[in-house]
Amino acid sequence: MSLFSQSIAEKLKLAANKELAQRYARRQEHAREVQDRRGRTVTVVKVQRSNRSNGLLDD
């Protein structure tokens, strides 16, 4: 592998790591710590709830 392609590969690897670090930081902004029933601390990152349905009124 030539020096040129090696430097490109290193730059791509650094860019990917930087993107992952940014994603992780964004995720941690929304994270919160709660305690479960046993009293252990759990980090909740994101909770999405769908609309609740009883199944009878849906079309």
Buried (B, 14 or more C-beta within 10 A) or exposed (E): EEEEEEEEEEEEEEEEEEEEEEEEEEEEEEEEEEEEEEEEEEEEEEEEEEEEEEEEEEE
